[in-house]
Amino acid sequence: MKYKRGKISPFSLFAMFFVSRVLVVFTLCNVTSLGYYSSDLIISLGIGLVIALVISLPIIILIRKKRSMLDQKWLSVIYGIYFLYLGAVTVGRFSFFASMELNENTQSLFLASMIIIACMYAAWLGIEPISRFGSFILAVTVIGIVSVVGFGLQNFSILDLFPFTQNSVPNIFINALSFACETSEIILLTVLAPKVNGKIEKPFYLSIILSFAVCAVLFFLSIGVLGDTASVSSFPFYELSQISKFDESERLDSIYTAFWIFAMFLKGTLFLYCASKCFGIKGKGKGVIVSGAGIYIIVWIIAECGFFLRVQNWFVIVPFLIFGVVVPTLYLIFRKKSKGEILIENF
């Protein structure tokens, strides 16, 4: 495969999407899921994977047909605003975690502003440096997860997995829908697909399937180690990293925090970069600056509204279904072909 300036490799796409999707399990806390933190979350995860693969079809078909919703300027701007919202949720969740678990005196908005500035710089550099950083973070994330899993197994008890189902059937399916709709990489593909120098579908689907599999392993381990205390823990996987130790004195929570920071930085940068591309503001860096300011404003708004202190499912599910399923499907059905496209097809 020949190198092309402004393009990324299929492996880079896989690395960025895998890390971005695995980040969901790091941010899972008692306000992002319904019911108990129990073994039936793995059932929800399996159902969520099937839903995610199905609802990705409209965007995949559009990419195959070389059509883009972003060709419509007004639609592109709306998607840019949605990416800002997703970026704000990503940054805000980490700020919430830092103020809850790391240091109660942490000013979450100040921390968010520092993160956003760093993401702005990375987005300003372009997609190639972002993709190279994504490959590095893939290695860091894999090492971190393997470390936590490896050293956490010594505290694992099969009895903590039972009773296997504690949540109601509606809660199981709502959690499944939530897991599927957290797969925002499906929508990011609309912006990043033209940047890929090679095959798109294989690395995309592989990143989604493997990330769900890793999340299932982490759920399985967290519940098997923490038992019932997982349901009352603010961040179960973080508590798991505190229990996992190299020896009697060396805990792994610092490693957990480190690869969460890296993964969050990568995902926030992707949203910021894609938003700036959707806005299409002329002038180097202007779109990035506007997008960064937009993310900060949204972080401030949702923090003032107490977004991170209540169950957030529908704040994620409803916008994703609109922008990830309804709009692409309607665009696929009703969008009229241009004369040039008709001529090419006839030829």
Secondary structure, DSSP 8 states (H G I E B T S, - for coil): ----TT-B-HHHHHHHHHHHHHHHHHH--TTSSSS--STHHHHHHHHHHHHHHHHTHHHHHHHHTT--GGGSHHHHHHHHHHHHHHHHHHHHHHHHHIIIII-TT--HHHHHHHHHHHHHHHHHH-HHHHHHHHHHHHHHHHHHHHHHHHHHGGG--GGGG-SS--S-HHHHHHHHHHHHHT-THHHHHHHHGGGBSS--HHHHHHHHHHHHHHHHHHHHHHHHHHGGGGGT-SSHHHHHHHH-BSSSS-BSHHHHHHHHHHHHHHHHHHHHHHHHHHHT-SSTTHHHHHHHHHHHHHHHHHHHTTGGGS--HHHHHHHHIIIIIIHHHHHHHH----HHHHHHHH-
